[in-house]
Amino acid sequence: MLFILFLIAGFVSLIFGANILVESASALAKRFNIPNIVIGLTIVAFGTSSPELLINVFAAVEGNSQIAMGNVIGSNIFNVFGILGISALIYPLAVKSNTTWIEIPLSFLAALIVLVLANDLIIDKLGISSITRIDGIILLFFFVIFLVYTILLAKKGEDTGETMQIKKMPLWKSILLIIAGLALLVIGGRSIVYSAVEIARHFQISERIIALTIISIGTSLPELATSAVAAYKKNSDIAIGNIVGSNIFNVFLILGISSVINPVPLMPEANFDLLVHIASAFLLFIIIFTGKKHQMDRWEGGVFLSLYIAYVVALIVGVF
């Protein structure tokens, strides 16, 4: 089917564009003597989250609220249950860096905040709720606090678990590749949203399920590659930090921007996804913060992966 080919092409364009953007923007920043740690915490972090961001921007502009919500929540669920599950099967994941100790509880807090903001009108018995523009500003405010805190921590010499190599390239090449990367991101994001809507209509599948599964997994492929390779190299801090940091970005930055562009209504069935989102963050919190080793063992990784498979099956068969 043509729309499926457009969807695949969109993912290729999106991921390739993100990689080009990260490399070229990092090289440009390095020319202005910006420290590696700051580049890693800002440009690289923004770049790896750009696939989710572009898809959500297009979805928000076009009023596809189920895709905007499903992409963020689905990505976060896949990140924890799917990617960390796979990574822990490769090698047990232990937490050592100070920032990761802070980011794990913060990712749990982010999940709780989304549930409260999305259900505030229902709690007040005023009808169907949504993540409004005011809610989006609140999320962006949390993101700014998190970003400033992390950069200040890095400047003080705290271990953030960030290790990166920056390629050198001429100024003209950096600028040209930044433009090319942005263009690929825009083309890929637009293609994915358009294809997802058409596929949902053709197969009579809700946009919510498409976003929670196909789109969220596709946009999380860079995180999967990074964490799996880090686990294989026994760099467990990077494997966990990459995922937890991505989840915080997704909620505070991407969902915040999406709801500022266009309020995101909450479909009743989406509360199940928000509860699974909280459960994933809570289980990660419990596993890492209990026990003597403070790590996720292989059997726990297997449990996480099984939970993700069960969640996807429940969505497909229409249990929730």
C-alpha positions as CSV (number, residue, x, y, z in Angstrom):
1,M,0.0,0.0,0.0
2,L,1.3,3.4,-1.0
3,F,0.7,5.1,2.4
4,I,2.7,2.4,4.1
5,L,5.7,3.2,1.8
6,F,5.2,6.9,2.6
7,L,5.3,6.1,6.3
8,I,8.5,4.1,6.0
9,A,10.1,6.8,3.8
10,G,9.0,9.4,6.4
11,F,10.8,7.5,9.2
12,V,14.0,7.2,7.1
13,S,13.9,10.9,6.3
14,L,13.2,11.8,9.9
15,I,15.9,9.7,11.5
16,F,18.5,10.6,8.8
17,G,17.6,14.3,9.1
18,A,18.0,14.2,12.9
19,N,21.4,12.6,12.7
20,I,22.6,15.2,10.1
21,L,21.2,18.0,12.3
22,V,22.9,16.8,15.5
23,E,26.3,16.3,13.8
24,S,26.3,19.6,11.9
25,A,24.9,21.7,14.8
26,S,27.4,20.2,17.2
27,A,30.2,21.0,14.9
28,L,29.0,24.5,14.5
29,A,28.7,24.9,18.3
30,K,32.2,23.6,18.8
31,R,33.6,26.2,16.4
32,F,32.3,28.8,18.9
33,N,34.0,27.0,21.8
34,I,30.8,25.8,23.5
35,P,31.8,23.0,26.0
36,N,31.0,19.4,25.0
37,I,28.8,18.8,28.0
38,V,26.6,21.8,27.1
39,I,26.4,20.6,23.5
40,G,25.4,17.2,24.7
41,L,22.7,18.4,27.1
42,T,21.2,20.9,24.6
43,I,21.9,20.4,20.9
44,V,22.2,16.6,21.0
45,A,19.3,16.2,23.3
46,F,17.1,18.4,21.1
47,G,18.3,16.6,18.0
48,T,17.4,13.1,19.3
49,S,14.0,14.4,20.3
50,S,13.4,16.2,17.0
51,P,11.6,13.3,15.4
52,E,8.9,13.3,18.1
53,L,8.9,17.1,18.0
54,L,8.3,17.5,14.3
55,I,5.5,14.9,14.2
56,N,3.8,16.5,17.2
57,V,4.0,20.0,15.7
58,F,2.4,18.8,12.4
59,A,-0.2,16.8,14.4
60,A,-1.0,19.8,16.6
61,V,-1.3,22.3,13.6
62,E,-3.6,19.9,11.8
63,G,-5.7,19.1,14.8
64,N,-4.7,15.4,15.1
65,S,-4.8,15.4,18.9
66,Q,-4.7,11.7,19.2
67,I,-1.4,11.5,17.3
68,A,0.0,14.4,19.4
69,M,-0.8,12.7,22.7
70,G,-0.2,9.1,21.6
71,N,3.2,9.8,20.1
72,V,4.6,11.3,23.3
73,I,3.0,8.8,25.7
74,G,3.6,5.8,23.4
75,S,7.3,6.8,23.0
76,N,7.8,7.1,26.7
77,I,6.2,3.7,27.4
78,F,8.3,2.1,24.7
79,N,11.4,3.8,26.0
80,V,11.0,2.3,29.5
81,F,9.3,-1.1,28.9
82,G,10.7,-1.8,25.5
83,I,14.2,-0.2,25.1
84,L,15.3,-0.5,28.7
85,G,13.9,-4.1,28.7
86,I,16.0,-4.9,25.7
87,S,19.1,-3.1,27.0
88,A,18.9,-4.9,30.4
89,L,18.7,-8.2,28.6
90,I,22.0,-7.3,26.9
91,Y,23.7,-6.2,30.1
92,P,22.3,-5.4,33.6
93,L,21.8,-1.6,34.0
94,A,23.2,0.1,37.1
95,V,22.9,3.8,38.0
96,K,26.0,5.6,39.0
97,S,25.8,9.3,37.9
98,N,24.2,11.9,40.1
99,T,22.0,13.4,37.4
100,T,20.4,10.0,36.6
101,W,19.5,9.7,40.3
102,I,17.6,13.0,39.9
103,E,16.2,12.4,36.5
104,I,14.5,9.1,37.3
105,P,12.3,10.6,40.0
106,L,11.7,13.6,37.7
107,S,10.5,11.4,34.9
108,F,8.0,9.9,37.3
109,L,6.9,13.3,38.4
110,A,6.5,14.3,34.7
111,A,4.1,11.3,34.2
112,L,2.0,12.4,37.2
113,I,1.9,16.0,36.0
114,V,0.6,15.0,32.6
115,L,-2.2,12.8,34.2
116,V,-3.3,15.7,36.5
117,L,-3.2,18.4,33.8
118,A,-5.0,16.2,31.3
119,N,-7.8,15.4,33.8
120,D,-8.2,18.7,35.6
121,L,-11.6,19.5,34.2
122,I,-12.8,15.9,34.9
123,I,-11.6,16.2,38.4
124,D,-13.5,19.4,38.8
125,K,-16.5,17.8,37.1
126,L,-16.6,20.4,34.3
127,G,-16.7,18.0,31.4
128,I,-14.2,16.6,28.9
129,S,-10.7,17.7,29.7
130,S,-7.6,18.5,27.6
131,I,-4.1,19.8,27.9
132,T,-4.7,23.5,27.3
133,R,-2.3,26.2,26.2
134,I,-1.9,27.2,29.9
135,D,-1.0,23.6,30.7
136,G,1.5,23.7,27.9
137,I,3.2,26.8,29.3
138,I,3.4,25.0,32.7
139,L,5.1,22.0,31.0
140,L,7.5,24.3,29.2
141,F,8.3,26.1,32.5
142,F,9.2,22.7,34.1
143,F,11.4,22.0,31.0
144,V,13.3,25.3,31.4
145,I,13.9,24.6,35.1
146,F,15.2,21.1,34.3
147,L,17.5,22.3,31.5
148,V,19.0,25.1,33.5
149,Y,19.5,22.8,36.5
150,T,21.2,20.2,34.4
151,I,23.6,22.7,32.7
152,L,24.5,24.2,36.0
153,L,25.2,20.8,37.4
154,A,27.4,20.0,34.4
155,K,29.4,23.3,34.8
156,K,30.1,22.4,38.4
157,G,31.8,19.2,37.2
158,E,29.1,16.7,38.2
159,D,29.1,13.5,36.3
160,T,26.2,13.5,33.8
161,G,27.0,10.3,32.0
162,E,27.4,12.3,28.7
163,T,30.2,11.1,26.4
164,M,30.4,12.3,22.9
165,Q,32.7,12.9,20.0
166,I,32.2,15.9,17.7
167,K,33.2,15.9,14.1
168,K,35.1,18.9,12.7
169,M,33.7,20.4,9.5
170,P,34.0,23.7,7.6
171,L,31.5,26.5,8.5
172,W,29.8,26.4,5.2
173,K,29.3,22.7,5.4
174,S,27.9,22.9,8.9
175,I,25.3,25.5,7.8
176,L,24.4,23.6,4.7
177,L,23.9,20.3,6.6
178,I,21.8,22.1,9.3
179,I,19.5,23.3,6.5
180,A,19.4,19.9,4.9
181,G,18.7,18.2,8.2
182,L,15.9,20.5,9.0
183,A,14.4,20.0,5.6
184,L,14.5,16.2,6.0
185,L,12.9,16.5,9.4
186,V,10.1,18.6,8.0
187,I,9.5,16.3,5.0
188,G,9.7,13.2,7.2
189,G,7.4,14.5,9.9
190,R,4.8,15.7,7.4
191,S,4.9,12.4,5.6
192,I,4.4,10.3,8.8
193,V,1.4,12.3,10.1
194,Y,-0.3,12.3,6.7
195,S,0.4,8.5,6.1
196,A,-0.7,7.6,9.7
197,V,-4.0,9.4,9.3
198,E,-4.7,7.7,5.9
199,I,-3.7,4.3,7.2
200,A,-6.0,4.7,10.2
201,R,-8.9,5.6,8.0
202,H,-8.2,2.8,5.5
203,F,-8.0,0.1,8.1
204,Q,-10.5,1.7,10.4
205,I,-8.0,1.9,13.2
206,S,-8.0,4.8,15.6
207,E,-5.2,7.4,15.2
208,R,-4.5,6.8,18.9
209,I,-3.4,3.2,18.4
210,I,-1.3,4.1,15.3
211,A,0.5,6.8,17.3
212,L,1.0,4.6,20.4
213,T,2.5,1.8,18.4
214,I,3.9,2.4,14.9
215,I,4.7,6.1,15.2
216,S,6.1,5.9,18.8
217,I,8.3,2.9,18.0
218,G,9.6,4.5,14.8
219,T,10.5,7.8,16.4
220,S,12.2,6.0,19.3
221,L,14.6,4.0,17.0
222,P,17.5,6.4,17.7
223,E,17.1,5.9,21.4
224,L,16.9,2.1,20.9
225,A,20.1,2.1,19.0
226,T,21.9,4.4,21.5
227,S,20.8,2.5,24.6
228,A,21.4,-1.0,23.1
229,V,24.9,-0.1,22.0
230,A,25.6,1.5,25.4
231,A,24.4,-1.6,27.2
232,Y,26.6,-3.8,24.9
233,K,29.6,-1.6,25.8
234,K,28.6,-1.8,29.5
235,N,27.9,1.9,29.7
236,S,24.8,1.5,31.7
237,D,24.6,5.1,32.8
238,I,24.3,6.2,29.2
239,A,21.8,3.5,28.5
240,I,19.5,4.6,31.3
241,G,20.2,8.4,31.1
242,N,19.4,8.5,27.4
243,I,16.0,7.0,28.0
244,V,15.1,9.0,31.1
245,G,16.3,12.2,29.6
246,S,14.3,11.5,26.4
247,N,11.1,10.9,28.5
248,I,11.5,14.2,30.3
249,F,12.1,16.1,27.0
250,N,9.0,14.4,25.5
251,V,6.6,15.4,28.3
252,F,7.9,18.9,29.2
253,L,9.1,20.1,25.8
254,I,7.3,18.3,23.1
255,L,3.9,17.9,24.7
256,G,4.3,21.5,26.0
257,I,4.9,22.9,22.6
258,S,2.1,20.8,21.0
259,S,-0.5,22.0,23.5
260,V,0.6,25.7,23.1
261,I,0.1,25.4,19.4
262,N,-3.2,23.7,19.7
263,P,-4.9,22.3,23.0
264,V,-4.8,18.5,23.1
265,P,-8.2,17.0,24.1
266,L,-8.1,13.9,26.2
267,M,-10.0,10.9,24.8
268,P,-11.5,8.8,27.6
269,E,-9.6,5.7,26.6
270,A,-6.3,7.7,26.7
271,N,-6.4,7.6,30.5
272,F,-5.4,3.9,30.3
273,D,-2.3,5.0,28.4
274,L,-1.5,7.7,30.9
275,L,-1.8,5.1,33.7
276,V,0.5,2.7,31.9
277,H,2.9,5.7,31.4
278,I,2.9,6.3,35.2
279,A,3.3,2.6,35.9
280,S,6.4,2.4,33.7
281,A,8.0,5.3,35.4
282,F,7.1,4.0,38.8
283,L,8.4,0.5,38.2
284,L,11.7,1.9,36.9
285,F,11.9,4.1,40.1
286,I,11.2,1.1,42.3
287,I,13.7,-1.2,40.6
288,I,16.5,1.3,40.6
289,F,16.0,2.7,44.1
290,T,15.5,-0.6,45.9
291,G,18.0,-3.3,46.4
292,K,21.7,-3.1,47.2
293,K,23.0,-3.0,43.6
294,H,20.6,-0.3,42.3
295,Q,20.4,-1.9,39.0
296,M,18.0,-3.5,36.5
297,D,18.9,-7.2,36.1
298,R,18.3,-9.3,33.0
299,W,15.2,-11.0,34.5
300,E,13.7,-7.5,35.2
301,G,14.5,-6.5,31.7
302,G,12.6,-9.5,30.5
303,V,9.6,-8.5,32.7
304,F,9.7,-5.0,31.2
305,L,9.7,-6.3,27.7
306,S,6.9,-8.7,28.4
307,L,4.8,-5.9,29.9
308,Y,5.3,-3.8,26.7
309,I,4.3,-6.7,24.5
310,A,1.2,-7.3,26.7
311,Y,0.3,-3.5,26.4
312,V,0.6,-3.6,22.6
313,V,-1.5,-6.8,22.4
314,A,-4.2,-5.1,24.6
315,L,-4.3,-2.1,22.3
316,I,-4.6,-4.2,19.2
317,V,-7.3,-6.6,20.4
318,G,-9.2,-3.6,21.7
319,V,-9.2,-4.4,25.4
320,F,-8.6,-0.7,26.1
